[in-house]
Amino acid sequence: MRTIPFRSADILLPCGCDYETWSVVACDQYTSQPKYWQRVQAQVDSKPSTLHLILPEYKLECGGVELDILSINKTMEQYLEQNQFEIYQDSIFYVERTLHNGEIRRGLVGVIDLEQYDYTPGSNALIRATEGTVLSRIPPRVEVRKHAPIELPHVMLLMDDREQSVIEPLSEQTAQMTPLYGFELMEGGGHICGWALNEEQKGQVHQSLAALMEESRFETLYQAQGKRVMLFAVGDGNHSLATAKECYEQQKKMTPQEQWDTLPSRYALVELNNLHDPSLEFEPIHRVVFDVEPQELIEALCACYPESHSGQGDGHVFHYCYGETQGTITVPHPTAQLPVGTLQAFLDVYVQQHPNCHIDYIHGADVVQTLALNPNTVGFFLPPMEKEDLFPTVIHDGVLPRKTFSMGEAQDKRFYLEARKIR
């Protein structure tokens, strides 16, 4: 019997600082909008902030990030030496995030056991990736993490709790919890409140998760006789969690096996959410291709799928734009399950053949439209995926094409707030 992979941890929260400038959005957001990060920098300035502890990924295109990484690790050490954090021992946090549309997303912050997580396609682990991992994206993230004394999570895990048995009952029990924080998030990020669970509530969570792990439930729910139980799927932060796994695997090579249980790097701090939380909406992730000749790219897409035609029809449909031009392409009889798979298969080959161009993955059709007004840029719009299809697809077919869906818009992504020692 496999043990429950989610548990309590010693969680760090900042003390003696302004939470509104401490907390910033996940590093992999707004990668084509550096002005967003410039505004954040102006608000934060030299105040204590998670901005000084992360590497916004738009900087990866600029080069020279080695000095940024050194500065990040040095600042982490300084914050620890200056007692910037208060430790909440053996804790699970209950959080309520009010999104920009007024919906409330509920979650639990704790750690997962990386021994029970595997991002390999076709894995039978309790915790599985939902998208293909781009191995080239792991090394720069490892460089940030491998010498870091603390971690800050933006990973969000999903469970298929249709009975709403784990998180939802806690919303009526906050009076019995220890209040932690409540404040407005910057740049239209909404509001967040947090509480620490008491011992009885932690036991309640453990018991409910154990029920979700029952083999009979799993086999019946997913028509998955003979398959290994999957408890959690990674909703956001696939590559960040893969990075944590890689760093742990590297430490295992230098540590006797009998000491693996005590390695802080064996665990990763995450937020756990219910797939069936009404606030959770799957948004499509669109594609924008830069430094291309637009019409040549569209012609290459049509040539890749000889049966494709202009206009909307039966099959996988893509709307595109560049400059003032709008168009639609239909690919009949696709072999991929989802439109994103058909488009991404073409784009992967195209980028290999045209190394001067590059792709960005964009939340929000309005942003795609704006970016595609730039010269030599093409935007592709993709339809949303039904969230009820997530677990059955991963269980039966393996991982989805990368960047298939997003859990909400960019400003609704997880903001860095809690931390944990990993060395």
C-alpha positions in Angstrom: 0.0 0.0 0.0 1.5 3.3 -1.1 1.5 6.1 1.5 -0.3 9.4 1.1 2.2 11.7 -0.7 0.9 15.0 0.7 1.8 16.0 4.3 2.6 18.8 6.7 5.9 20.7 6.7 7.8 23.4 8.5 6.6 26.4 6.5 8.2 29.8 6.5 6.2 33.1 6.3 7.8 36.6 6.1 7.7 38.8 9.2 8.2 42.5 9.7 7.4 43.4 6.1 4.6 44.5 3.7 2.9 41.4 2.3 1.6 43.3 -0.7 5.2 43.9 -1.9 6.5 40.6 -0.6 4.2 38.5 -2.8 4.7 38.4 -6.6 3.3 36.3 -9.4 4.9 33.0 -10.7 8.1 33.6 -12.6 6.8 31.9 -15.8 4.1 34.5 -16.4 4.2 37.6 -18.6 7.4 36.4 -20.4 6.6 38.5 -23.5 5.6 41.5 -21.4 8.7 42.8 -19.6 6.8 46.0 -18.8 4.8 44.0 -16.3 7.9 43.0 -14.4 9.3 46.6 -14.7 6.2 47.8 -12.9 6.6 45.1 -10.2 10.2 46.2 -9.7 9.2 49.8 -9.3 6.6 48.8 -6.6 9.0 46.6 -4.8 12.2 48.6 -5.1 14.6 47.4 -2.3 11.9 46.2 0.1 11.9 42.6 1.2 10.1 40.6 -1.5 10.0 37.3 -3.3 10.9 39.3 -6.4 14.5 39.2 -5.1 14.3 35.4 -4.6 13.1 34.3 -8.1 14.2 34.6 -11.7 11.4 35.9 -13.9 11.7 33.9 -17.1 11.6 36.8 -19.5 15.2 37.3 -18.4 16.2 34.0 -19.8 16.1 35.6 -23.3 18.4 38.4 -22.2 21.4 36.3 -21.2 23.7 37.0 -18.3 21.4 35.3 -15.7 24.4 33.8 -13.9 24.8 37.0 -11.9 21.1 37.1 -11.2 21.2 33.5 -9.8 24.1 34.4 -7.5 22.2 37.4 -6.3 19.1 35.3 -5.6 21.0 32.8 -3.5 22.8 35.5 -1.6 19.5 37.3 -0.8 18.0 34.0 0.4 20.9 33.6 2.8 20.6 37.2 4.0 16.9 36.8 4.6 17.5 33.7 6.7 20.4 35.4 8.6 18.2 38.5 9.3 15.3 36.4 10.6 13.1 37.6 7.8 11.0 34.4 8.3 8.8 33.0 11.0 8.6 29.2 11.1 5.3 27.4 11.4 6.3 23.9 12.3 4.5 20.7 11.1 1.9 22.8 9.3 -0.7 22.6 6.5 -2.1 25.9 5.4 -5.7 26.5 4.2 -5.8 29.3 1.6 -8.6 31.2 -0.1 -7.7 33.2 -3.1 -10.2 35.7 -4.5 -9.6 35.9 -8.2 -10.0 39.0 -10.4 -13.6 37.9 -11.3 -14.6 37.6 -7.7 -14.6 33.7 -7.6 -12.8 32.1 -4.6 -10.2 29.4 -5.2 -9.6 27.2 -2.2 -6.4 25.2 -1.6 -4.0 23.5 0.9 -0.3 24.3 1.2 1.9 21.4 2.2 4.7 19.2 0.8 4.6 16.2 -1.5 7.1 13.3 -1.5 9.1 13.5 -4.7 9.7 9.7 -4.5 6.0 9.4 -5.4 6.2 11.8 -8.4 7.4 11.1 -11.9 7.2 13.3 -15.0 8.0 10.5 -17.4 5.2 9.9 -20.0 3.3 6.8 -19.1 4.4 6.9 -15.5 2.4 4.9 -12.9 3.3 7.2 -10.0 0.8 8.6 -7.6 1.7 12.1 -8.8 2.0 12.6 -12.5 2.8 15.4 -14.9 0.0 16.6 -17.2 2.2 17.8 -20.0 5.3 16.7 -21.8 8.4 18.0 -20.1 10.8 20.0 -22.2 14.1 18.8 -20.9 16.0 21.9 -22.2 13.9 24.0 -19.8 15.2 22.1 -16.8 18.9 23.1 -16.6 18.4 26.8 -16.1 15.9 26.1 -13.3 18.3 23.6 -11.7 20.9 26.3 -11.6 18.6 28.5 -9.6 17.5 25.7 -7.2 20.6 23.6 -6.7 22.4 26.0 -4.3 19.2 27.7 -3.0 18.7 27.4 0.8 14.9 27.8 0.4 12.2 27.1 -2.1 9.1 29.2 -2.9 6.3 27.3 -4.6 4.1 28.2 -7.5 3.2 24.6 -8.2 -0.5 23.8 -8.1 -1.5 20.1 -7.9 -5.0 18.9 -8.8 -7.1 16.1 -7.3 -10.3 14.7 -8.8 -12.3 15.0 -5.7 -15.9 14.9 -7.1 -17.3 14.4 -3.6 -15.6 17.6 -2.4 -14.4 15.8 0.7 -10.9 17.2 1.3 -10.7 21.0 1.0 -14.3 22.2 0.9 -15.3 21.1 4.4 -12.5 23.3 5.8 -14.2 26.5 4.5 -16.6 26.2 7.4 -13.9 25.6 10.0 -11.7 28.7 9.8 -12.8 29.8 13.3 -10.9 26.7 14.6 -7.7 27.6 12.6 -4.8 29.9 13.3 -5.2 33.0 11.1 -2.0 33.8 9.1 -2.5 36.6 6.6 -5.1 38.5 4.5 -4.1 41.1 1.9 -4.5 42.4 -1.7 -2.1 41.0 -4.3 -0.4 43.5 -6.7 -1.2 44.1 -10.3 -4.9 43.0 -10.1 -4.0 39.7 -8.6 -7.0 39.7 -6.3 -7.0 38.9 -2.5 -5.6 36.1 -0.5 -6.3 34.8 3.1 -4.5 31.9 4.9 -5.0 29.9 8.0 -3.0 27.1 9.7 -4.9 23.8 10.3 -5.2 22.4 13.7 -4.3 18.7 14.5 -7.8 17.4 14.1 -8.2 19.1 10.7 -4.9 17.7 9.5 -6.1 14.3 10.4 -9.3 15.0 8.6 -7.4 15.8 5.4 -5.3 12.7 5.7 -8.3 10.5 6.1 -10.1 12.1 3.1 -7.1 11.7 0.9 -6.8 8.0 1.9 -10.3 7.5 0.7 -9.5 9.1 -2.7 -6.6 6.6 -3.0 -8.8 3.5 -2.8 -8.1 1.2 -5.7 -11.7 0.2 -6.2 -12.8 3.9 -6.5 -10.0 4.5 -9.0 -10.8 1.5 -11.2 -14.6 2.3 -11.2 -14.3 6.0 -11.8 -11.9 5.8 -14.7 -12.6 2.3 -16.1 -9.0 1.6 -15.2 -8.9 -2.0 -14.1 -5.3 -3.2 -13.6 -3.8 0.4 -13.7 -2.0 2.0 -10.8 -3.8 4.7 -8.8 -3.1 8.3 -9.8 -4.0 10.7 -6.9 -2.6 14.0 -8.1 -2.0 15.6 -11.5 0.2 18.7 -11.8 -2.0 21.6 -12.8 0.5 24.5 -12.9 4.3 24.4 -12.5 5.1 21.1 -14.4 8.7 22.2 -15.1 9.2 23.7 -11.6 8.3 20.4 -10.0 10.4 18.5 -12.5 13.3 20.7 -11.5 12.7 19.9 -7.8 12.7 16.2 -8.7 16.0 16.5 -10.7 17.7 18.3 -7.8 16.6 15.6 -5.4 17.8 12.8 -7.8 21.2 14.5 -7.9 21.4 14.7 -4.1 20.5 11.0 -3.9 23.6 10.1 -5.9 25.8 11.7 -3.2 23.8 10.4 -0.2 23.6 6.9 1.3 20.2 5.4 0.6 19.4 5.0 4.3 19.6 8.8 4.6 17.3 9.6 1.7 14.3 10.0 4.0 15.9 12.9 5.8 16.9 14.9 2.8 15.0 18.2 2.8 15.1 18.1 -1.0 13.0 14.9 -1.1 9.9 17.1 -0.6 8.5 20.0 -2.4 6.1 22.7 -1.2 2.9 22.9 -3.3 -0.6 24.1 -3.2 -3.3 21.4 -3.6 -6.6 22.2 -5.3 -9.7 20.3 -6.3 -10.3 20.0 -10.0 -14.0 20.5 -9.2 -13.6 23.8 -7.4 -16.1 26.0 -9.4 -13.5 28.8 -9.6 -11.1 26.6 -11.5 -11.5 27.2 -15.2 -9.3 25.8 -17.9 -8.2 28.5 -20.2 -6.5 27.7 -23.5 -2.8 28.6 -23.9 -2.3 30.3 -27.3 0.8 30.4 -29.4 2.7 33.4 -30.8 5.5 32.8 -33.2 8.1 35.6 -33.5 10.7 36.4 -36.2 8.9 34.6 -39.0 7.5 35.6 -42.4 3.8 35.2 -41.6 2.4 34.0 -44.9 5.3 31.5 -45.4 4.5 30.1 -41.9 0.8 29.7 -42.8 1.7 28.0 -46.1 4.1 25.6 -44.3 1.3 24.7 -41.8 -1.0 23.9 -44.7 1.7 21.9 -46.5 2.3 19.9 -43.3 -1.3 18.7 -43.4 -2.1 18.2 -47.1 -5.9 17.8 -46.4 -6.1 21.1 -44.6 -8.1 24.0 -46.0 -9.0 27.6 -45.3 -12.1 28.3 -43.3 -13.9 26.4 -40.6 -14.9 22.8 -41.1 -14.8 19.4 -39.5 -11.6 18.5 -37.7 -9.1 20.7 -35.8 -9.7 24.4 -36.4 -7.1 27.1 -35.9 -7.7 30.8 -36.0 -4.6 32.9 -36.7 -3.7 36.6 -37.0 -0.8 38.7 -38.1 -0.9 42.5 -38.5 -4.4 43.3 -39.7 -4.9 39.8 -41.2 -7.2 37.2 -39.7 -7.7 33.7 -41.0 -8.8 30.2 -40.2 -7.4 26.8 -41.1 -9.1 23.4 -40.6 -7.1 20.1 -40.5 -9.6 17.2 -41.2 -9.0 13.7 -39.8 -6.3 14.7 -37.3 -4.3 12.0 -35.6 -3.8 13.9 -32.4 -6.5 13.9 -29.8 -6.6 17.7 -29.2 -6.1 20.7 -31.6 -3.1 21.8 -29.5 -1.4 18.5 -30.4 -1.9 19.0 -34.1 -0.6 22.6 -34.0 2.3 21.9 -31.6 3.6 18.9 -33.7 3.9 21.3 -36.7 5.5 24.1 -34.7 8.1 21.9 -33.1 9.4 20.8 -36.5 9.1 24.3 -37.9 11.2 25.9 -35.2 13.9 23.2 -35.6 14.0 24.1 -39.3 14.0 27.9 -38.7 16.2 28.4 -35.6 15.9 32.2 -35.7 12.2 32.1 -34.8 10.8 31.3 -31.4 7.4 30.6 -29.8 5.8 32.0 -26.7 2.8 30.6 -24.9 0.3 33.2 -24.1 -2.7 33.5 -21.7 -5.4 35.7 -23.1 -6.6 36.2 -26.7 -6.3 40.0 -26.3 -2.5 39.7 -25.6 -2.1 37.5 -28.7 -3.9 40.0 -30.8 -1.6 42.8 -29.5 1.6 40.9 -30.0 0.6 39.8 -33.5 0.5 43.5 -34.6 4.3 43.5 -34.4 6.2 42.8 -37.7 7.1 39.2 -38.4 4.8 37.8 -35.8 1.9 35.3 -36.0 -0.6 34.4 -33.3 -2.6 31.2 -33.1 -5.8 30.9 -31.0 -6.6 27.5 -29.4 -9.9 26.3 -27.9 -10.2 25.4 -24.2 -9.9 21.8 -22.9 -12.7 20.4 -20.8 -11.3 20.0 -17.3 -13.3 16.8 -16.7 -11.1 15.2 -19.4 -7.8 15.8 -17.6 -7.6 12.7 -15.3 -9.0 10.2 -17.8 -6.6 11.5 -20.5 -3.5 11.3 -18.4 -4.4 7.9 -17.0 -5.2 6.3 -20.3 -3.1 8.3 -22.8 -0.2 9.7 -20.8 0.8 13.3 -20.7 -0.9 16.0 -22.8 1.0 18.2 -25.3 2.9 20.8 -23.4 1.0 24.1 -22.7 -2.4 22.5 -23.4 -4.3 24.4 -20.8 -3.9 27.1 -18.1 -5.8 27.2 -14.8 -7.1 30.8 -15.2 -5.6 33.9 -16.6 -2.1 35.2 -15.8 -3.1 37.5 -12.9 -4.9 34.5 -11.2 -1.7 32.3 -11.1 -0.2 31.5 -7.8 1.8 34.2 -6.1 4.9 33.4 -4.2 4.3 33.8 -0.5 5.3 30.8 1.7 8.8 29.3 1.7 10.6 26.2 3.0 14.2 25.3 3.8 15.5 22.7 1.3 19.2 22.5 2.5 
